[in-house]
Amino acid sequence: MELSILQRVRKPTLDLSPKERRKLWFSPFLKSYLVVFVSYMAMYLVRKNFNIAQNDMISDYGMSLTQLGTIGLGFSITYGVGKTILNYWSGGKNAKNILPLGLLLSGFCILGMGLVMGPSSSQFIMMTILYAASGFFQSGGGSNSVVTITNWTPRNRRGLGVGFWNISHNAGGALAAAVAMFGADYFFGGDVQGMFIFPAVIAIIIAIIGFFMGNDSPEAYGLGTVEDIFEEPVSEEDNAVKENKLTKMEIFKKYVLFNKVIWLLCFANVFLYIVRSGIDQWSTVYAHQILGFSKDVANSGFTMFEIGALVGTCLWGLLSDLFNGRRGAVSCIALIGIVFTLGYYQHADSIFAYKASLFALGFLVFAPQLLIGVAAIGFVPKQGLAAADGVKGTFAYLIGDSFAKIGLGYIAEGNPFFGLDGWTGTFAAIKAAAIACCVLMAIVALFEEIKIKKLARQSLTN
């Protein structure tokens, strides 16, 4: 039996012209958009608080880098597996309400993690289990946000819509440090447990409110599909699904499993997550232990990374729109910049250099982070979008993110891995991943060019 909050509402289209329905579109769109934006932002409050708490968990409980990496690995595995399982399951359900439901359950997991925290092996196991469960519950958030936005926005605004939403996890990441440290300092006397309990309570409150705002499609308000409202043609993929009455599994096989562009994006995402998570996971530890900065300065650098991402995510999305949807080509430009900026960050000899390099890396990393997902929209029907994004995320987290947390941590501790060891080897691995991602996105750019020219010919014919 399906929960009522997960059932889609589809009302008969109002007897109004498209122009009149466009006037009614904005208010429910804004409410729905705010739910997916704020809910996804809150997911990062109960995800990145772990990164912020790492130095205190080392000093207060004597945890090793390997233990911290193991806890992070638990999240990555369940988040990665959930990306495919949960997003396939969510097909045909109310995509908007998947977010507050996942946030609510994740919030309870992080609340429990803060309550059981301690130095014993049993407490370590409980923290790992709870953080892993939180990862599974969060795994449907991103994909169902994109599905909701795609259902609500016309094609010529979709890049900007997804790009602005992408700010949500940058904002959540940037706020994570302040929220976690504020909660610990003002409510828990500086105890690291407060870095988990306080953000969890905030997440639970946001989730409850989110259930009662907006919906997953304008069809829920009798406005018709977004294509009807904005008088734009239905995509070739969506037409094929409708005409052939394809089932969920048939859509999955045709547009995901046997879609070569999706697989290129999957592997590009793996390498990107080695870059993104490698910086994200270890920047505070590297700054404190190797560069010699204080914990506060190290944490502020983490915030600068997220602020740089926040600034870049909309600009890169807008730039790709200006280049007529050439997401792959724009991603390559950013990835080349990442390779050069990593060297500056690795040898930062001042607080300014440290913060500036992390700001630049955040700005650059979130170009492909955004555009890999937006590129996928052009090659799958709406009904297959969550599953396609889910498979892409599964590869990213099970391989890329997991390697960044365990593999890079293993290398950083001085253990040799394919000739790489220490922090120098760690940075070499991150640079190699950025180059590999660039090569794959260049191939995607070729497929995009073919599709762009095909659409241009169709427009001329029409």
DRENKEMAR-72104 format. One record per residue (C-alpha): residue in one letter; x, y, z. Coordinates in steps of 0.001 Angstrom, whole numbers, padded with zeros to 6 digits, always signed. Example, Ala and Ser with C-alpha at 12.3 -4.5 7.8 and 13.67 -1.06 7.14 Angstrom:
2
A+012300-004500+007800;S+013670-001060+007140;
REM end
This chain:
462
M+000000+000000+000000;E+001470+003341-001081;L+001598+006324+001271;S-000904+009008+000259;I+001835+011652+000306;L+003649+009743-002465;Q+000644+009516-004791;R+000637+011853-007791;V-002329+014179-008282;R-003394+014768-011904;K-006431+017032-012357;P-008238+017655-015676;T-006773+020618-017539;L-008670+023864-016948;D-010638+025247-019894;L-008265+028174-020303;S-005859+029268-023019;P-002120+028570-022576;K-001564+032292-022000;E-004083+032336-019146;R-002625+029164-017629;R+000869+030682-017762;K-000399+033453-015484;L-001487+030819-012941;W+001746+028815-013268;F+004228+030891-011279;S+002801+030731-007739;P+002514+026915-007458;F+005829+026560-009308;L+007570+028795-006776;K+006178+026847-003814;S+007233+023526-005342;Y+010652+024903-006247;L+011193+026213-002714;V+010419+022792-001249;V+013004+020965-003365;F+015524+023788-002900;V+015255+024115+000881;S+014846+020367+001496;Y+017961+019538-000509;M+019855+022333+001221;A+018855+020863+004586;M+020106+017441+003484;Y+023570+018962+003341;L+023230+020296+006878;V+022917+016668+008029;R+025573+015391+005641;K+028464+017862+005718;N+028305+018305+009484;F+030308+015068+009610;N+033136+016669+007601;I+033176+019659+009932;A+033242+017454+013037;Q+036171+015284+011912;N+038996+017164+013649;D+037012+017197+016914;M+036219+013495+016566;I+039959+012856+016206;S+040913+014989+019221;D+037962+014073+021490;Y+037575+010375+020692;G+040939+009448+019186;M+039472+008351+015873;S+041877+007589+013013;L+041601+008790+009424;T+040733+005228+008431;Q+037845+005108+010934;L+036512+008430+009699;G+036874+007206+006142;T+034965+004032+007034;I+032048+006022+008431;G+032055+008112+005264;L+032286+004954+003161;G+029112+003594+004768;F+027278+006714+003626;S+028765+006484+000131;I+027782+002835-000359;T+024169+003195+000764;Y+023804+006543-000989;G+025207+005034-004160;V+023072+001875-004046;G+020027+003925-003091;K+020582+006190-006084;T+019525+003367-008389;I+017111+001420-006153;L+015266+004371-004626;N+015106+006403-007835;Y+013832+003451-009861;W+011209+002824-007158;S+010199+006492-007079;G+009297+006534-010784;G+005592+007299-011108;K+005379+008670-007564;N+005141+012247-006280;A+008725+013368-006899;K+008382+016517-004804;N+007361+014655-001653;I+010249+012183-001932;L+012476+015004-000651;P+010821+015871+002678;L+010263+012160+003373;G+013943+011375+002849;L+014995+014432+004833;L+012768+013461+007762;L+014191+009940+007982;S+017753+011184+007499;G+017265+013746+010259;F+016287+011032+012730;C+019390+009016+011766;I+021747+011951+012366;L+019963+012732+015630;G+020658+009167+016735;M+024263+009437+015566;G+024821+012415+017829;L+023227+010659+020794;V+025312+007455+020522;M+028639+009136+019710;G+031638+007931+021710;P+035108+006314+021584;S+034149+002636+021954;S+034068+000157+019077;S+030335-000449+019557;Q+029667+003293+019321;F+031812+003480+016192;I+029739+000679+014633;M+026465+002410+015557;M+027668+005700+014065;T+028645+003908+010866;I+025242+002184+010612;L+023259+005363+011282;Y+025295+007460+008844;A+024867+004713+006237;A+021082+004667+006787;S+021047+008444+006433;G+022818+008065+003099;F+020152+005722+001767;F+017316+008047+002788;Q+019038+011025+001151;S+019793+009195-002101;G+016511+010116-003797;G+016827+013824-003087;G+018836+015085-006032;S+017189+013027-008773;N+013647+013796-007654;S+014507+017479-007383;V+015578+017418-011037;V+012412+015507-012002;T+010235+018061-010197;I+012020+021004-011823;T+011845+019353-015261;N+008092+018830-014820;W+007636+022515-013991;T+010042+024384-016308;P+010041+024929-020090;R+013033+023639-022035;N+014611+027048-022619;R+014675+027770-018868;R+015525+024297-017639;G+019282+024811-017452;L+018843+027931-015353;G+016208+026226-013204;V+018397+023229-012419;G+021440+025486-012083;F+019812+027722-009491;W+018511+024678-007606;N+022068+023328-007609;I+022939+026257-005364;S+020918+024520-002646;H+023620+022021-001788;N+026287+024719-002084;A+024291+026842+000343;G+023760+023832+002599;G+027454+023002+002482;A+028425+026609+003177;L+025990+026810+006106;A+026918+023379+007470;A+029980+024597+009356;A+028225+027606+010886;V+025113+025626+011854;A+027078+022699+013294;M+029497+024866+015295;F+026719+027199+016488;G+024683+024253+017746;A+027688+022713+019487;D+028890+025961+021081;Y+025586+027479+022207;F+023534+024419+023123;F+026071+021713+023979;G+028966+023602+025573;G+031260+022964+022615;D+030646+019189+022616;V+030984+017660+019158;Q+027650+015829+019661;G+025934+019175+019141;M+027310+019258+015585;F+024949+016369+014834;I+021927+016897+017085;F+021288+020579+016288;P+021349+020257+012456;A+019179+017125+012731;V+016437+019003+014589;I+016468+021755+011948;A+016202+019148+009163;I+013217+017432+010800;I+011327+020736+011117;I+011993+021667+007462;A+010839+018220+006309;I+007501+018462+008108;I+006784+021883+006570;G+007793+020625+003108;F+005014+018043+002974;F+002375+020788+002927;M+003755+023024+000151;G+003665+022691-003649;N+003387+019589-005821;D+005407+017629-008371;S+003782+018943-011577;P+001487+021718-012874;E-000914+018899-013790;A-001701+018634-010066;Y-003327+022080-010337;G-005202+021463-013581;L-002738+023541-015599;G-001680+020741-017953;T+001887+019725-018767;V+004633+022325-018961;E+004800+021735-022734;D+001088+022636-022993;I+001481+025720-020831;F+004470+027128-022721;E+003434+025803-026150;E+006659+023949-026845;P+007076+020608-028651;V+007267+017413-026652;S+010715+015792-026818;E+011405+012920-029206;E+012055+010613-026232;D+008825+011571-024435;N+006821+011079-027630;A+008320+007626-028132;V+007429+006606-024585;K+003848+007813-024978;E+003267+006359-028455;N+004741+002957-027611;K+003234+002894-024094;L+006544+001798-022626;T+006604+000383-019107;K+008973+001579-016399;M+011321-001347-017038;E+011232-000839-020824;I+012123+002827-020378;F+014944+001864-018024;K+016396-000646-020473;K+016128+001510-023597;Y+017076+004936-022267;V+019398+004036-019393;L+020994+000587-019653;F+021553+000769-023420;N+022167+004513-023711;K+025854+005084-024500;V+025735+008771-023556;I+024401+007941-020096;W+027271+005498-019604;L+029807+008127-020670;L+028257+010478-018116;C+028343+007713-015490;F+032093+007212-015812;A+032737+010949-016088;N+030830+011314-012827;V+033052+008683-011180;F+036187+010678-011930;L+034510+013954-011024;Y+033549+012620-007597;I+037137+011606-006918;V+037990+015269-007488;R+035016+016770-005671;S+034958+014414-002685;G+038734+014325-002459;I+038786+018074-001867;D+035566+018100+000124;Q+036481+015224+002453;W+040102+016031+003221;S+040514+019804+002829;T+040099+020581+006543;V+042437+017751+007594;Y+045094+018708+005008;A+044947+022370+006005;H+045284+021612+009716;Q+047838+018792+009634;I+050019+019708+006628;L+049580+023414+005937;G+049593+024128+009681;F+046461+026258+009889;S+044179+026278+012934;K+040958+024259+012998;D+038916+027443+012564;V+040924+028517+009503;A+040710+024980+008086;N+036918+024981+008508;S+036647+028437+006929;G+038436+027079+003861;F+035769+024384+003583;T+033176+027162+003630;M+035046+029055+000887;F+034926+025929-001289;E+031144+025846-000950;I+030800+029597-001533;G+032880+029307-004702;A+030599+026496-005810;L+027543+028604-005008;V+028818+031478-007160;G+029860+029214-010006;T+026906+026889-010273;C+024480+029469-011684;L+027102+031131-013858;W+028190+027838-015430;G+024574+026836-016043;L+023850+030196-017662;L+027036+029961-019745;S+026040+026528-021042;D+022612+027936-021969;L+024298+030787-023854;F+026331+028143-025715;N+023035+026559-026821;G+023174+023625-024402;R+026787+022598-024980;R+027217+021209-021448;G+030127+018898-022301;A+032294+021581-023885;V+031753+024007-021008;S+032607+021241-018510;C+035935+020637-020267;I+036921+024284-019828;A+036327+024054-016072;L+038123+020707-015710;I+041267+022087-017343;G+041153+024952-014838;I+040865+022468-011959;V+044129+020722-012884;F+046090+023975-012691;T+044352+025288-009548;L+045068+022085-007594;G+048800+022842-007690;Y+048235+026288-006184;Y+046053+024804-003440;Q+048544+022032-002650;H+051334+024522-001923;A+049279+027317-000343;D+051652+029260+001923;S+049194+031744+003410;I+045631+031847+004661;F+044673+033969+001663;A+046204+031484-000800;Y+044444+028597+000960;K+041031+030250+000936;A+041388+031684-002576;S+042399+028344-004073;L+039496+026525-002408;F+037094+029224-003596;A+038411+028778-007152;L+038204+024985-006918;G+034614+025180-005697;F+033798+027526-008569;L+035361+025173-011132;V+034351+021762-009727;F+030668+022573-009730;A+030635+023279-013459;P+030812+019571-014404;Q+028961+018708-011172;L+025961+020637-012504;L+026370+020081-016223;I+026776+016293-016158;G+023269+016105-014710;V+021817+018709-017071;A+023408+016953-020062;A+021551+013748-019152;I+018176+015527-019425;G+018687+015896-023169;F+019114+012166-023779;V+016312+010536-021730;P+012512+010967-021421;K+011059+012533-018280;Q+009854+009146-017047;G+013399+007793-017130;L+015179+010841-015756;A+015226+009832-012080;A+016509+006348-012908;A+019176+007700-015287;D+020336+010212-012714;G+020244+007464-010110;V+022489+005085-012040;K+024901+007943-012667;G+024921+008695-008961;T+025402+005044-008036;F+028622+004867-010016;A+029794+008194-008625;Y+029314+007226-004986;L+030171+003525-005020;I+033383+004067-006968;G+034352+007742-007095;D+033233+008980-003697;S+034267+005766-001945;F+037754+005928-003444;A+038037+009576-002421;K+037190+008726+001192;I+039007+005422+001652;G+041543+005311-001178;L+042779+008880-000886;G+042833+008609+002915;Y+044873+005408+002599;I+047336+007109+000229;A+047546+010232+002412;E+048596+008133+005426;G+051705+007054+003456;N+050513+003702+002139;P+051684+003076-001456;F+048997+002666-004112;F+050142+002235-007737;G+053280+004164-006914;L+051410+006955-005139;D+051848+007685-001439;G+051477+010574+000976;W+049679+013812+000248;T+051731+014295-002938;G+050321+011024-004261;T+046840+012087-003179;F+047016+015268-005234;A+048413+013354-008230;A+045427+010991-008087;I+042974+013912-007972;K+044635+015592-010968;A+044556+012347-012973;A+040835+011985-012221;A+040157+015528-013471;I+041964+014795-016745;A+040036+011528-017254;C+036732+013307-016620;C+037684+015966-019176;V+038351+013345-021863;L+034958+011677-021312;M+033081+014989-021322;A+034776+015883-024607;I+033207+012747-026122;V+029810+013702-024655;A+030260+017125-026258;L+030435+015443-029676;F+027107+013661-029099;E+025577+016929-027908;E+026754+018674-031057;I+025004+016070-033207;K+021767+016506-031216;I+021953+020321-031306;K+022364+020329-035097;K+019490+017847-035472;L+017171+020065-033403;A+018261+023090-035427;R+017321+021321-038675;Q+013942+020339-037192;S+013293+023956-036187;L+014058+025155-039716;T+011722+022514-041147;N+008916+023531-038797;
REM end
